[in-house]
Amino acid sequence: MLEHYQQTTHSIALSFSDLSVWCFACDSYLDAQLIQQLRPFHETAYILKFGQAPPFRSVESSRVEDKPAMDVPSSS
């Protein structure tokens, strides 16, 4: 894949083994379920591999945030 990137400057590759998406230009993995332009490709690969549509995460569950703890009233 690296050789293909160097020859064509196609910077994104999808691994069929684990359906991960790698960006050679960024040198990092991309979240294909959150990046709207990648979602159709990821979904097609998932269907070809598993024979069914992938379960999609909601945007809210994909974000990592520190949220303040909420006070829970005691039952006594």
ABEGO torsion letter per residue (X at the ends): XAAAAAAAGBABBBBAAAGBBBBAAAGBBBBAAABAAAAAAAAAAAAAAAGBBBBBBBAAAABBBBBBBBBBBBAX
